Amino acid sequence: MTAGVPAGSVRAGAGGVAVLGAAAPGESVPGEPAPASAGVATAVPVVRSLDGRPAADDPGPQPSPSARSGLPARVRDHLELVRAPAVLTVLGDTVAGASAAGHPLTGRRAVLPLASACLYAGGMALNDWADRGVDAVERPERPIPSGRVAPRQALGVAGGLGAAGLALAAAGGGRRALAVAVPLAAAVWLYDARLKDTVAGPIAMAACRGLDVLLGAGVGRLRAAAPAAAAVAAHTAGVTLLSRGEVHGSTRATAGAVAAASLVVAGAALVGAPGSVGCTGTGLGARAATVVALAAYLAQCVPAQARAARTPTAPAARAATGAGVRAMIPLQAAWTAGAGRPGAALALGAVAAAGALLRRATGPRAVSET
């Protein structure tokens, strides 16, 4: 149960009995009347004294999370559907790829990060559409099983964002970028619809993020961006492995291996990024920025992964997964700085700060990143 959320109903799930907080907007609890629609103040049991008057400590009707966050319910539900804070973690993929390939992200190419964001957000909506049956049991608070977003609506969001991502890739990088964007979109849909729960799932997800880095480079410059793509892909594989324990828990071996892999990824970036420590041809500022970004990367993900290795519970796996998602940004910044673009790396730091603000803006029940 999340700290700060009052104890609510007890619901049996696939993993046993789970103590849940107050029902999410639009989510009904068995044996109770359905709550008011999201965004409207919902009634709570009134605590009364013996003479029938409200008790002095009765808080009265409480607004829903979307009302407390100041966001319209429909907007917040769709932000939750596409994991809005996590979408920010893909903007740096094409920045790192373009930097490694020597492409300035100016003019038309500046829209390539938006292409990545659309493809990623569409994949998140497709993920929830494909998982709607499982989520009805394991994660009934999510937008589709809670009734806040209809399945057909989620599928439409997935298709629309996917098409927008391809269009933006073509606008930003022409045929060279589109030649990477098409297999990237196909990989996203294949992962969500077929491969996610198979042995090949983590590899497929890693391929999606690796292709996203290569999108910034485009056909003809793929080899230059391959090391950055491999690093992001390896980190993604670890995050995906940990995410499989978000409901029923992970294992010490899995979490420990992922933490060790994070150290290897950081070491590879330290010696392998173009112009980073151990390479020549880049200024001291870029090298320093690379080291700082890698330190931020390790500080973001390794402690949570180590805790999950010590205590591989579902909450620990969820925390490590979220930390791993957020660690994507400093990893991208390290490769960007190592390619001689410390200014772009600093801009990615601003993106990370924006993600933190977005998580806070979504209210007490923050929008999930995983």
Salt bridges, closest charged atoms under 4 A:
GLU27 OE2 - ARG11 NH1 2.88
ASP51 OD2 - ARG53 NH2 2.55
ASP77 OD1 - ARG148 NH1 2.82
GLU80 OE1 - ARG76 NH1 3.24
GLU80 OE1 - ARG148 NH1 3.02
GLU80 OE2 - ARG365 NH1 3.45
ASP93 OD2 - ARG209 NE 2.83
ASP128 OD1 - ARG83 NH2 2.80
ASP128 OD1 - ARG142 NH1 3.64
ASP131 OD2 - LYS196 NZ 2.86
ASP135 OD2 - ARG142 NH1 3.70
GLU138 OE2 - HIS248 NE2 3.05
GLU246 OE1 - ARG139 NH2 3.01
GLU369 OE1 - ARG326 NH1 2.39
GLU369 OE2 - ARG359 NH1 3.03
